[in-house]
Amino acid sequence: MKLCKLGLIALLAAGIAVIPAGEGSAKNVYPKNVPAVTLNNGMQMPQLGFGTFTLKQDVAVESVKEALRQGYRLIDCAQGYGNEAEVGRAIKESGIPRSEIFVTTKINTNVMREGTVRQSLDESIEKLGGTYIDLVLIHWPVEGKVEETWKIMEEYVRAGKIKAIGVSNFNPHHIDDLLKYATIKPVVNQIEMHPYMTQYDVAAYTVKRGIRPEAWGPLGQGRLGVVDDAVLRSLGEKYGKSPAQIVVRWHLQRKNIVIPRSQNPAHIAENINVFDFKLSGKDMKTIDALNKNQRANPKNDPDNFPW
């Protein structure tokens, strides 16, 4: 049953989760039939995007340009990755209108601790084209610094310099704490999710609060051997797809936003060609059963991280 417009507004105002059914929204407005999900502020965001962690200098530029050529329109970067300028350059050189690309960056922990969040945001905006950023996330929940940082982010939204704000690596209690004082609700919670670290509990709580879960490290960052798993290889043979494509499809059917990363053009193309098949419910559960609660890096604990 569709909610009427007034009913939807009332639910959003009350903080009740309103997540559209299906993989994304009803519209496939991006190339390669990439679905667009509707965020809690009404913005549309591609459900499948391109991650840039570890990509530096010319490799970052060329990889992002290749991703854009292949049809990706969500590009994820971060202050801490040291590649915002390269992402901005790639977007400019791609020839694709900036308005057709959804860019995410993240505020680094050091600027939160140093009290230089405003300066860092101004620098990020300049590196990423000089006009606006679609989505800015708090990269990690730095104890004692989240509220101050969030209020600054809200200022930038009101000034039109940032379109949406969200969080990354937030556990349920971090989300609850933020919602006590936030006047603008996070649209996304970007967390580590892959077949060895499914995080169904955190993702479900994120959805309950009306926030979209987004998977970083969706293939295990190449550290855990996820794409070499015998179960995923067997499923790949069954569907005529690579193990990586099986995993990306699993994320999409979980209704996660997902941002696989690669600098290999063949893999970049492979990771977006996942809309011509669907995993059965049984096979989804088979992948779920691979969970080990294993992080790509044991230090990636939102309640106890060293950076």
N, C-alpha and C positions, 0 to 999 in steps of 0.2 A: 504494500500500500504506500502510495506517495504521500509525503507530508506536504500540507499546504504551506505556502510561503510564511504566513503568520505563525503557524505552528512551529516551523523550523526555526524561525527567529526566537521564539519563546524558549525552545529547548536549548539553543545555543547560549542564550542569555543566562539560563539556569545552570550552565556548565555540564549539561547532559550530553554524552557522546552521541554524535550523529554521523556515522560512517556509512557512505553509500554502499549498496550491495554490489556484488560482482568484483572483478579484479580492479577496476578503477571506477571512473565515472562512466556515463553512457557514451561519452565522446572519445573517439580516437583522433585527436587533433594533431598528433605528431607523426613524423615519417615512420615507415616500417610498422604501422599500426600500433605504435606504442600507446598504451592507454594513459589517460590523464586522470589522476586522482584529485578529488576535491578536498582541499584543506579546510580547517574550521573557520578560516577567515574568508572563504569563498574563492580563493585563488586555485588555479589549476596547476598541477605539477606532474611532469612525466613520471610514470611508475618505474621506469627503467632508465638508468643514467650511467654516467661514466665517472669512475673514481680516479684520482690522480696521486694517491699516496705513493711516495718514493720516486715519482717522476720529476726529474730536474732539468733545467736549462733547455737545450734544443730538443731533447727527448720528450720533455713535457709539451713543448710547442707542437711538435710533429704528431705526437700521440693524440692530443686533443683535436687537432685539425683532422686527423684520420677518423676519430670518433664522430665528429660532426659530419664528415663526408658519408659515414655509414648510417647516419640517421639519428644518432643520439642528440638530444636537446637538453638534457640535464647534465651539467658538469659540476662535480663536487671537488672543492679544494679546501685549503685551510692555511691560516697564517703560519702554523707550525710546519707545514710542508715546504715552505720556502719557494712556492711556485705560482703565487697569485699573478705576478707580472707576466709570467709565461702563459698562463691561462688567458689573461686579458689580451695578450698579443695574438694567440691562436684564434680567439674569437674574432678579433679585428681582421686578421688575414683570411679568415674563412669566407668572408663575403656574405655571410648569413646575417640578416638583421638582428641586432642585439635583442629586440623585443621578442624574437622567436626562440631565444635560448634562456634557460632557467639556470642561474648560477648560485651555488651555495658555497659559503666559506664559514670558517669557525674561528672564534676568538681564542687565542692561545692562553695557556695557564700563566705564563710569565707576565703578560700585560695585566691580567687580573690582579696578580699579587703586587705588581709595581704601581698600580693605579694609573695606567696609561691606556685605558680602554678606548677613550675618545680618539686619541692620537692614532691608535692602531686601526680603528674603523675608518678614519679619514684616509689613512694610507692604503687600506684594502680597497676602498671605493676607487681611489685614483688608479691603483694597479689593475683593477678589473674594469676599466673603461671610463672612469671619471664621472659617472652619472648616478647609478644606483646599484644595489645588490638585491637579488630576488629573495634570498634567505640567508640569515646569519644565525649560527648556532653557538652556544657556549660549549666549548670542546670537551671540558671535563668539569665536574662539580667541585670547584676549589672551595674548600671549607671556609666560611666566613666572607666570601667574596661574590657569591652568586647574586644576592639581592642588589648590591651596588651595580654590578655588571648588567643585570636585567633591566634596571631602571634607566640606565644609559641607553641600552638597546631600544627601549620603548621610546625614548626621546628621538632617536634616529628614525623610527617608524613614523612618528608624528610629523617629522620634518620631511618625510618623503624620500629619505636617502636609503632606507631599507624597506622592502615590501612586506617581509614576514620574518619572524624570529622563532627560534626553537632551541632545543637542547640536544646534547649528545652524551652518551654514557651515563644517563640518569637512571637510577633505580627508583622503584615506587616511592620510597620515602623522600628522595630528592624532589620528585615531581610534586608531592603533597606539600612540602615546605615552600616551594616556589609559588604554588597556586594560592597560598595564603596572602601574598602581597602583589602578585602580578595583576596589572590592569589590562594587559594584552596576553592572551593565552598562547603558550607554545603551540606551533602547528605540527612539529615533528620531534620525535625522540630517536636519534640515530644511535643504534647500539650494535655491538658485535653479534652477528647471527650467521650461522652456517650449520651444516648437518651434524657437526660435532659439538656445537654450542647453540642449541635451538632457541633458548630463552623464551619459550612459550609463555611463561608466567609474567615476565616483564613486558613482553609485547601485548599480552592480553590486558594488563593493567593500563598500559599506555592507551590502548583503544578505549577502554572503559572511561578514561578521562577526556576522550574526544580528541586525542592526539594521534597522529599517524606514526607507526613504527617504520623505521628505515634501517636496512641492513648494511653495515659496513663490514669489510672483510668477508663478503658473502661466499667466497670460495676458500676461506681459510688462510688467505694471504700467502698461499704457496708454502706455508711452514708446516702444515699438519698432514699433508698427503691426502687431503680430502678428494681431489679429483682423481687420485689413484686408487680410491677405495673400490674393492671388488664388487660390492653391491651396486655402486653407482655405475661402474663399468658395465655390469650386466644389464642394468636398466637402459643405459645408453645403447647397447646392442638391440634391446627390445624395441626401442623407439626410433632407432636409426639416427641417434644424436650423440654428441660427446658428453662425457660426465659433467663437464662445466655447464653445458646447456640444460642438462637434467636438473642441476642445482639451481640455476637461475629460474627455470620454470617452477620449481618447488617454492622458491621465494614469492614469485608472482601469484601463485595459487594460494599462498598464505596471506595474500593481500599486503605484503611488505612492499615498500619502495626499496629498490635494490640498485647498488652502484658497483658492479664488477670493474676491476682495473686490469689493464694490460698495456704493454708497449708493443706487442706483436700484432701487426695489422690483421693477420688471419684470425687471431683470437678476439680482437676487437669486433670483427665482423661476425664471428661465431656467436658471441655473447648476446648480440641483439637479434639474432635469427632464431627466436624461440616462440613465435606466435602462430606456428603452423601445427602444433600438437598440444595435447593436454594429458597430464599425468592422471591415472586412475586414483580413486580414493585409497585403494589398497596400496598402490605404489607410494602415495604420499605418506602413509603410515609406515611403510618400510623405511623410507628416508628418515622419518621422525625417530625411528628406533635406533638410528646410528648415534644419537646424542650421547656425549660423554661429559658434558659440562666442561669441555676443554677449550680454553682460550688460546688464541694464536700466540699470545705472550702472557705468561702467568701474572705479569705485573699489571695487566689491563683490568684491574679491579676498581670499579668506581668508588668503592668505599676505602680503598687503600692503594693509591697510585703514587709513584715516586716523582712525577714530573710536574 
